[in-house]
Amino acid sequence: MFHVPNRTRSHTWVTTCAVLVLLSWPVPAATPRAKPEEVGLSSERLHRIGETIQRNIQAGQIASAVTLVARRGRVAHLEAFGQLDVESKRPAATDSLFRIASMSKPVTGVAVLMLLEEGKVRLGDPVSRFIPEFKGLQVSADGAAPTPAKREITVGDLLTHTSGLVSGPANAEIAKTLPGMALLTDTTRPQESLERYLPRIAAFPLSFQPGERYSYSPLAAFDVLGRIVEVASGQTFDRFLKARLFDPLGMTNTSFTNWREQQPRLALIYRRTPAGPERFANQNQLVSDVYFSGGAGLISTAEDYFQFAQMLLDRGRANGRVLLSPTTVDLMIAPHAPDTLPGSTRGGDFGLSVQVMRDPLALGQRVSSGSFGWGGAYGTNFWIDPKEKLVGVLMIQMQGGSAETRRDFQTAVMQAIVESP
């Protein structure tokens, strides 16, 4: 009988344990690459993306950018431009980190849909089922005397911005005047958990009767959805996203808190001035180590967000796994809040956490009809074009965003398509 010395057996055991530990760690997804011509794009025409972005930088519209274009499931363009920190001249890189602000919302939407598939959440569930304080809400349109809501707000209302919860400019301005409410509008995030903080906003009246109009809720609605995920799943929101989305998709650079360990990779936020980009005063406006904002709290990279977007384009599949059923993806992009609803933008229906561009011309966007996606307050933007089997991701950090840069990027991407999908 062959005898293994104790030293060798010990070494083998240690090696085996080390391998098991490594296998348990999330592995970054290998981003599939392609030469542009392999996926029906023109290399020569894709160069116009860089020319366009450089013009925007020179015009002072943005300080830096990372652009990504993928078609047929493979990345054909990924490039970085400008400086993450203008003062120190720190250059942007393709793996630079960006505060994605409201591009967090579709991630939150997918988390809710995962729980819907498990029967733990329904679109028609009243929010009070998960947060009892939301029972018996009041409505105060434009500061009028509060009256009882005709019905409770639901999970579906929150996902489609039809709840009236701290939504619309007037409502948000009123909220700023109330103790503690400013933290749910546009200033520093609370230093408390979702569980402790969110029940307080139930005392703030809705801006309209639930379901009767569309009015964007910048933070409150999707922050509440984050808490609903916690209650329904039994996990904190950050842990749920990591376990159910980020790890399976290989999104190792996406989280609420990773920016502290990766400061050199983080793009600074700027604001436009006549003299050029000026560093924005409140760099950590929407991020927190304890308040995991489903509306605006995530930090990510272009490649990471591509993994998420491609999963949706592939109708819920990624890396050999089914994260969502195709029927659930169809539900996500159905017109739950059509553009005929008061307050909506003509040509853009709203699905569950994403805008569906039914009439891109009316919206002033250069994408195919049926494309869907969303953007963030600092100019980050993504869209998924099922007709062209294309994903576009734009990462910039300019306070107030840059509609001009987004439109220029879309045009540069779409004119590079030279073959049918």
C-alpha positions, 0 to 999 in steps of 0.5 A, spaced: 500 500 500 502 506 497 503 511 504 503 518 503 507 522 508 504 526 513 507 532 511 505 531 504 498 529 506 498 536 510 500 540 504 495 536 500 489 538 505 491 545 505 492 546 498 485 543 497 482 548 502 485 553 499 482 551 492 475 551 495 476 557 498 478 560 491 472 557 488 467 560 493 469 567 491 465 571 486 469 571 479 469 577 475 465 575 469 470 574 462 467 580 458 466 576 451 470 581 446 469 581 438 472 585 433 466 590 430 466 587 423 464 580 427 458 583 430 456 588 424 459 594 426 464 598 422 471 599 426 472 606 422 465 609 424 466 606 431 472 611 432 467 617 431 465 615 438 472 617 441 471 624 436 464 625 439 466 624 447 473 628 446 469 634 443 464 634 449 470 634 453 473 640 450 467 644 450 467 643 458 460 638 457 464 633 461 471 631 464 471 624 463 467 618 460 467 611 459 463 608 453 461 601 451 458 598 446 456 591 445 452 587 440 450 580 439 453 579 446 460 581 445 463 588 447 466 591 440 468 598 443 470 599 450 474 606 451 476 611 456 477 619 455 479 625 459 481 625 467 477 622 473 480 628 477 482 634 473 486 638 478 491 632 479 490 630 472 488 623 474 486 619 467 480 615 466 481 608 465 476 603 462 475 600 469 474 606 473 468 607 478 462 611 477 456 613 482 451 611 477 445 614 481 438 612 478 441 607 474 441 603 481 433 603 480 433 598 474 437 593 479 432 594 484 427 593 480 430 586 478 431 584 485 423 585 486 422 581 480 426 576 483 422 576 489 415 576 485 417 570 481 418 566 488 411 568 490 414 573 496 412 579 493 406 581 488 405 588 484 399 589 487 401 588 494 400 594 499 407 597 501 404 597 508 404 589 508 412 590 508 412 597 512 406 597 516 407 605 517 405 606 510 397 604 511 392 610 511 397 615 507 394 622 506 394 626 499 396 633 499 396 636 491 401 642 491 401 643 498 393 643 499 390 641 505 391 633 506 385 628 505 385 621 505 388 617 499 383 613 496 387 606 496 394 604 499 400 605 494 402 598 492 409 595 490 407 596 482 406 604 484 413 604 486 416 601 480 412 605 475 413 612 479 405 612 480 405 612 487 406 620 489 411 618 494 416 624 495 415 625 487 415 631 483 419 638 484 414 641 488 413 635 493 420 635 493 421 642 495 416 641 501 419 635 503 426 639 504 422 643 509 420 638 514 425 635 519 429 629 516 425 629 510 431 633 506 435 627 506 430 623 501 430 629 496 437 631 494 442 631 500 446 627 504 444 620 505 441 618 512 446 615 517 441 610 519 439 603 516 433 603 511 429 599 516 430 605 521 429 611 517 424 609 511 418 608 516 418 616 518 416 618 510 410 615 511 408 621 515 409 625 509 403 626 504 403 623 497 403 628 491 397 625 488 392 619 488 396 613 487 396 610 480 392 617 477 399 620 474 406 619 473 411 623 477 418 621 478 420 619 485 428 621 485 429 617 491 424 615 496 420 610 492 426 605 490 429 606 497 422 603 500 423 598 494 430 596 497 426 595 504 421 591 501 426 586 498 429 586 505 423 584 509 421 579 503 428 576 503 430 576 510 437 579 508 439 586 508 439 589 501 446 590 499 447 582 501 441 580 497 444 584 491 451 581 492 448 574 493 443 574 487 445 579 482 452 581 483 456 574 484 452 570 479 453 576 474 461 577 476 459 584 477 465 584 482 466 592 482 459 594 483 456 595 490 454 601 495 461 601 499 467 599 494 469 606 493 472 607 499 477 601 498 478 603 490 478 611 491 484 612 486 479 608 481 473 613 482 471 619 478 470 625 481 463 629 480 464 635 476 459 641 475 459 645 469 461 653 469 463 658 464 470 657 465 469 649 465 468 643 469 468 645 477 469 640 482 462 638 485 462 640 493 458 634 495 462 628 492 458 623 497 451 626 496 448 619 494 452 614 497 452 611 504 455 605 508 449 604 512 443 606 508 443 602 501 439 607 497 435 603 491 434 609 488 441 612 487 446 608 491 450 604 487 457 605 484 459 600 478 463 600 472 461 600 465 463 593 464 460 591 470 453 594 468 454 591 461 453 584 465 447 586 468 444 589 461 446 583 457 442 579 462 436 583 460 437 583 453 438 575 453 431 575 457 434 573 464 439 568 462 447 569 464 453 565 465 449 558 464 444 560 469 436 563 469 436 569 473 429 571 471 424 568 466 423 571 459 416 572 461 418 576 467 423 580 463 417 581 458 413 584 464 418 588 466 418 592 459 411 592 458 407 599 458 405 599 465 405 607 465 403 609 458 405 615 455 398 617 455 398 617 463 398 624 466 405 627 467 408 622 462 413 624 457 410 623 450 413 617 446 416 614 452 412 608 456 414 606 463 415 599 465 417 596 471 423 601 473 425 602 466 423 607 460 421 603 454 422 608 448 416 606 444 417 613 439 424 615 440 423 621 435 418 624 440 423 623 445 429 626 442 433 619 442 437 616 437 435 608 438 430 603 435 423 603 437 422 598 443 429 600 446 429 600 454 434 603 459 435 609 464 440 614 466 443 617 472 443 624 475 450 625 474 450 623 466 450 615 467 446 612 462 444 605 458 440 602 453 438 595 451 436 595 443 432 588 442 431 590 435 439 591 434 441 586 439 445 592 442 447 594 449 450 601 450 453 604 456 455 611 458 459 613 464 460 620 466 460 624 472 457 631 471 452 634 476 445 635 472 448 630 467 449 632 460 443 630 455 448 633 449 453 628 451 448 622 451 445 624 444 451 624 441 454 618 444 447 614 441 448 617 434 455 615 434 453 608 436 447 607 431 451 610 425 456 605 426 451 599 425 452 596 418 449 590 418 442 587 420 443 583 427 
